[in-house]
Amino acid sequence: IFNIDNNKKYLLSTKSGEETILQFNSGTLTLTRRPKPSTEPLTYPILEWEDIKFEDVIGEGNFGQVIKAMVKKDGIKMSAAIKMLKEFSSENDHRDFAGELEVLCKLGQHPNIINLIGACENRGYLYIAIEYAPYGNLLDFLRKSRVLETDPAFAKEHGTASTLTSQQLLQFAADVATGMHYLACFFMGTDFEKFCITSLPLQWIFCSEWVWSFGVLLWEIVSLGGTPYCGMTCAELYEKLPQGYRMEQPRNCDNEVYELMRQCWRDRPYERPPFSQISVQLNRMQEARKVYVNMALFENFTYAGIDATAEEA
């Protein structure tokens, strides 16, 4: 049962019979399990309830929602995305939500990730404020740049397929790689040993899988938001990927960029480049001032396909 007492303690009963305590007190969060005592409560930046002005709902799921808001922190007003749970959320949802705040606090600040602004506890509910992304998600941003679809007259007049340049697209990829390198370093330093399922530590396995996913993201950036493996079912991918199948090189993509994708998709995880190396390669491409992603309207130019049905599944 999820209980709230006068000391703002959340008493959560676990399957093992241990009790998990979430305690909010002057900007501290205690997330422990009895009978093991807590070492030090986690300190988080406090936002006063009166300093949060809610605006529009920008995201919603089964158990929580995200609302755009204006918050005031240290006397400075700024836009924020406020994450909160719904009233009927379970005890596990509340514990996981508090755990998310714990991770955000430990993660610290970095220019290439969405950072924590602060948190607020009001009437027994936790509200987490993170940086607001005014341009939305990268996928939609890329697809909106497909000017040949949105404004054909402009595209033909300027001879371009996108409002974005090769340099901007490479910058997106480099920024993501830098942020992922920061996250990888954080999780590599986290004690996951007790969760090991093989002779390799899970954090190492996770990072190599992130590199594969980054290769797919790089393909999406170059293709201006095309659907990866468009037209293929999961069953087909499950069969063909181990056989060596990889997505083809986009026609507007330089060989060097595609080679980086292929490196990320190597069969053996330990042969994939780390994010530090990926960042170096992408930054070097930017410095070369070469057009690595051709956005010119060349003959028979077509955009990569988008499978909306597959993305909704």
NORZITA-V766398 format. One record per residue. N is the residue number from 1. SS is DSSP state (H for helix, E for strand, - for the rest). PHI is phi as a letter, one per 20 degrees, with the letter a starting at -180 (none if undefined). Layout:
{{N,SS,PHI} {N,SS,PHI}}
This chain:
{{1,-,none} {2,-,e} {3,E,d} {4,E,c} {5,-,d} {6,-,f} {7,-,e} {8,-,l} {9,E,d} {10,E,d} {11,E,e} {12,E,d} {13,E,e} {14,-,e} {15,-,f} {16,-,e} {17,-,n} {18,-,f} {19,E,d} {20,E,e} {21,E,d} {22,E,d} {23,E,c} {24,E,d} {25,-,b} {26,-,l} {27,-,n} {28,E,c} {29,E,c} {30,E,d} {31,E,c} {32,E,c} {33,E,c} {34,-,f} {35,-,e} {36,-,f} {37,-,f} {38,-,f} {39,-,e} {40,-,c} {41,-,f} {42,E,e} {43,E,e} {44,-,c} {45,-,f} {46,E,e} {47,-,d} {48,-,f} {49,H,g} {50,H,f} {51,H,e} {52,E,d} {53,E,d} {54,E,f} {55,E,c} {56,E,d} {57,E,f} {58,E,d} {59,E,a} {60,E,b} {61,-,c} {62,-,f} {63,-,d} {64,E,b} {65,E,b} {66,E,c} {67,E,c} {68,E,f} {69,E,b} {70,E,d} {71,E,c} {72,E,d} {73,E,c} {74,-,l} {75,-,n} {76,E,d} {77,E,e} {78,E,b} {79,E,f} {80,E,b} {81,E,d} {82,E,e} {83,E,e} {84,E,b} {85,E,e} {86,-,e} {87,-,f} {88,-,e} {89,-,f} {90,-,e} {91,H,f} {92,H,f} {93,H,f} {94,H,f} {95,H,f} {96,H,f} {97,H,f} {98,H,f} {99,H,f} {100,H,f} {101,H,f} {102,H,g} {103,H,f} {104,H,f} {105,H,f} {106,H,f} {107,H,f} {108,-,n} {109,-,d} {110,-,b} {111,-,f} {112,-,d} {113,-,c} {114,-,f} {115,-,e} {116,E,f} {117,E,e} {118,E,r} {119,E,b} {120,E,b} {121,E,d} {122,E,c} {123,-,l} {124,-,n} {125,E,d} {126,E,e} {127,E,c} {128,E,d} {129,E,d} {130,E,c} {131,E,f} {132,-,e} {133,-,e} {134,-,f} {135,-,e} {136,-,m} {137,-,e} {138,H,f} {139,H,f} {140,H,f} {141,H,f} {142,H,f} {143,H,f} {144,H,f} {145,-,e} {146,E,f} {147,H,f} {148,H,f} {149,H,e} {150,H,e} {151,-,b} {152,H,g} {153,H,f} {154,H,f} {155,H,f} {156,H,f} {157,H,f} {158,H,e} {159,-,m} {160,E,c} {161,-,e} {162,E,b} {163,-,f} {164,-,d} {165,-,e} {166,H,g} {167,H,f} {168,H,f} {169,H,f} {170,H,f} {171,H,f} {172,H,g} {173,H,f} {174,H,f} {175,H,f} {176,H,f} {177,H,f} {178,H,f} {179,H,f} {180,H,f} {181,H,f} {182,H,f} {183,H,f} {184,H,f} {185,H,f} {186,H,f} {187,H,f} {188,H,f} {189,-,e} {190,-,e} {191,-,f} {192,-,d} {193,H,g} {194,H,f} {195,H,d} {196,-,f} {197,-,d} {198,-,c} {199,-,f} {200,-,e} {201,-,f} {202,H,f} {203,H,f} {204,H,f} {205,H,f} {206,H,g} {207,H,f} {208,H,f} {209,H,f} {210,H,f} {211,H,f} {212,H,g} {213,H,f} {214,H,f} {215,H,g} {216,H,f} {217,H,f} {218,H,g} {219,H,f} {220,H,f} {221,H,f} {222,H,f} {223,-,e} {224,-,l} {225,-,n} {226,-,f} {227,-,e} {228,-,f} {229,-,l} {230,-,g} {231,-,n} {232,-,d} {233,-,e} {234,H,f} {235,H,f} {236,H,f} {237,H,f} {238,H,g} {239,H,e} {240,H,e} {241,H,f} {242,H,f} {243,H,e} {244,-,o} {245,-,f} {246,-,c} {247,-,f} {248,-,f} {249,-,f} {250,-,g} {251,-,f} {252,-,e} {253,E,d} {254,-,f} {255,H,g} {256,H,f} {257,H,f} {258,H,f} {259,H,f} {260,H,f} {261,H,g} {262,H,f} {263,H,f} {264,H,f} {265,-,d} {266,-,f} {267,-,g} {268,-,e} {269,H,g} {270,H,f} {271,H,e} {272,-,f} {273,-,f} {274,-,f} {275,H,f} {276,H,f} {277,H,f} {278,H,f} {279,H,f} {280,H,f} {281,H,f} {282,H,f} {283,H,f} {284,H,f} {285,H,f} {286,H,f} {287,H,f} {288,H,f} {289,-,l} {290,-,d} {291,-,e} {292,-,e} {293,E,c} {294,-,e} {295,-,d} {296,E,f} {297,-,f} {298,-,f} {299,-,f} {300,-,m} {301,-,f} {302,-,b} {303,-,f} {304,-,f} {305,-,f} {306,-,c} {307,-,d} {308,H,f} {309,H,f} {310,H,f} {311,H,f} {312,H,e} {313,-,f}}
